[in-house]
Amino acid sequence: MTITRQCELLELSRSTAYYQPKPRDASQDEMLMRLLDELHTDHPAMGSRQLRDQLHRKSHNVNRKRVQRLMRVMGLECVYPHGNTSAPHLQHRKFPYHLRGWEY
């Protein structure tokens, strides 16, 4: 039976039958993770783009998605102010706006 017919019966695209995953070099990932850990420890506010740029300066050609994946595996997040930064404190006094509804 042809590959085309087999894929039709399984309701798969033909490209799935020909796909062969590329083996990932674990030693290079470990080396990049060590470098990312050092950079993140020194500069915790750097995100994936800045870390990628720092790795480029150290002659490591990696793209941002790989840096993001390694950061996710390592559990690294950049430090930045998250949402809800303008919520008022519950104990602070709220002053009334006396000019509301007043026409001049």
Secondary structure, DSSP 8 states (H G I E B T S, - for coil): --HHHHHHHHT--HHHHH-------HHHHHHHHHHHHHHHHH-TT--HHHHHHHHHHTT----HHHHHHHHHHHT-------S-TT---TTS-----TTTT---
